Structure formats: C-alpha cells, structure tokens
Amino acid sequence: MPCWGSSWRSSAPCKYRLPTAVLLQFWKLSRKRRFRLTDTQKYRHRLRLRAVDTVVETLVESGVKLRAMELARRAPREHELTPLQKYWVESKRFRHGIKPIHWVPKWTRVAHGRKWTPSAVHHAEPPKGK
C-alpha cells in the first residue's frame, strides 16, 4: 500500500496507509473537467469574439486586401451566432458529434470553425412547446 502524508525520502514512519484504489479514485476526481462553461467563461468568450469583430472591421475599413481578411469578413459576427455555435464545436470522436468549446486545446487563442448544422439531438433553436 502506498504511503500518504510523508515524503518518500524521509525515514519517518508513514502517517496514513491508503489502498491504491482509493488513491486512484482521488486522482480521477481531482482531474475532472467541467462539462459546462461557467458564466464568467461565457462572458469573457463573448468579449473575445467582439474584440475580433472590431479588429476585422477596422482592417477592412483601412483597405487591407488579403485572402485571410476576406474570409474573416465573411465569417458571422458575435451577435449573429447562436449560443450553440458560440459554445460548442464539431468533434468526430465526441458524443453526438459536438463538444464544449473549452475542451478544445488553446480554445482562447485559436480560431474555430463556426458553421455547422445541428444534429437531431442539439437544435439551433429550443424546441417549441414546453
């Protein structure tokens, strides 16, 4: 059984003896990721999208002619995106083909494709009725 609560270098007796299964369970609990974005993460994500929109508008008005600028100009603005398009991205390996944006590595620094069609499970608009 692994020793918990003392250094492996010290010759002092072990304070606690925990079974390996308990330690692995603790490790799994400590490594969990939230499935949903917090309100603060959503707020800062919207601010980043708006900042990108203003930079693109400024460069287009200045007359910069680049292929990348043309593609950025055609991309939808933050206010045109649905919440589903803002906070979810396509993924082949994730359930239903989409995953939360904050599970993408470096999600605050890289561009993400925004156009995708919702599946039968995830609707762009909430279902009518309830």
C-alpha positions in Angstrom: 0.0 0.0 0.0 1.3 3.5 -0.8 2.2 5.8 1.9 0.3 9.1 2.2 1.4 12.1 4.3 5.1 11.7 4.4 8.0 12.2 2.0 9.4 9.1 0.3 12.8 10.3 1.2 12.2 10.6 4.9 12.8 7.6 7.2 9.8 8.6 9.4 7.0 6.1 9.6 4.1 6.5 7.2 1.2 8.6 8.7 -1.5 7.1 6.6 -1.8 3.9 4.6 -4.3 4.1 1.8 -5.1 1.4 -0.7 -4.1 2.1 -4.3 -7.8 2.1 -5.4 -8.6 5.0 -3.1 -5.6 7.0 -4.4 -6.6 6.3 -8.0 -10.2 7.4 -7.2 -8.9 10.6 -5.7 -6.7 11.2 -8.8 -9.7 10.8 -11.1 -11.8 13.2 -9.0 -9.1 15.8 -9.0 -8.7 15.6 -12.8 -12.3 16.2 -13.8 -13.3 18.9 -16.2 -16.5 20.8 -16.0 -18.8 19.9 -18.9 -20.4 23.4 -19.0 -18.8 26.7 -19.3 -19.2 29.0 -16.3 -20.9 32.3 -16.6 -17.5 34.1 -16.4 -16.0 31.9 -19.1 -19.0 32.6 -21.4 -18.8 36.4 -20.7 -15.1 36.5 -21.5 -15.5 34.4 -24.6 -18.2 36.8 -25.9 -15.8 39.7 -25.2 -13.1 38.0 -27.2 -15.4 37.4 -30.1 -16.5 41.0 -30.1 -12.8 42.1 -30.0 -12.1 40.0 -33.0 -15.1 41.5 -34.8 -13.9 45.1 -34.2 -10.3 44.3 -35.4 -11.7 42.8 -38.6 -13.9 45.8 -39.2 -11.0 48.2 -38.6 -8.7 46.3 -41.0 -11.4 46.1 -43.7 -12.1 49.9 -43.4 -8.4 50.6 -43.7 -8.3 48.9 -47.1 -6.1 45.8 -46.3 -6.5 43.3 -49.2 -5.7 39.7 -48.1 -7.3 36.4 -48.7 -7.5 35.8 -44.9 -9.2 39.2 -44.4 -11.8 38.3 -47.0 -12.5 35.0 -45.2 -12.7 36.8 -41.8 -15.0 39.5 -43.2 -17.4 36.8 -44.4 -17.5 35.0 -41.0 -20.5 35.6 -38.9 -20.3 38.2 -36.2 -20.7 37.5 -32.5 -24.3 38.8 -32.4 -25.2 36.6 -35.4 -24.1 33.4 -33.8 -26.5 31.2 -31.8 -25.4 30.1 -28.4 -24.9 26.6 -29.8 -22.4 28.0 -32.3 -20.6 30.1 -29.8 -20.0 27.5 -27.1 -19.9 24.2 -29.0 -17.6 22.9 -31.8 -17.7 19.9 -34.1 -15.9 16.7 -33.0 -15.8 13.4 -34.7 -14.9 11.5 -31.5 -17.3 13.1 -29.0 -20.9 12.1 -28.4 -23.4 13.4 -30.9 -20.6 15.0 -32.9 -20.0 18.1 -30.8 -18.1 19.0 -27.7 -17.9 22.1 -25.4 -15.5 24.7 -26.8 -13.5 24.9 -23.6 -12.4 21.2 -24.1 -10.5 22.3 -27.2 -6.8 22.8 -26.6 -5.9 26.5 -26.5 -9.6 27.5 -27.1 -9.0 31.1 -26.2 -6.2 31.6 -28.7 -7.2 29.7 -31.9 -10.0 30.2 -34.4 -12.7 27.7 -34.6 -15.0 26.9 -37.5 -18.4 28.2 -36.7 -20.7 26.9 -39.4 -22.2 23.5 -38.7 -25.7 22.0 -38.9 -27.2 20.9 -35.6 -27.9 17.2 -35.2 -31.3 15.8 -34.1 -30.1 15.9 -30.5 -28.9 19.5 -30.4 -31.2 22.1 -32.0 -30.2 25.6 -33.0 -33.5 26.9 -31.6 -35.1 25.5 -28.5 -38.0 23.1 -29.2 -41.4 24.7 -29.3 -43.9 23.8 -26.6 -42.5 23.3 -23.1 
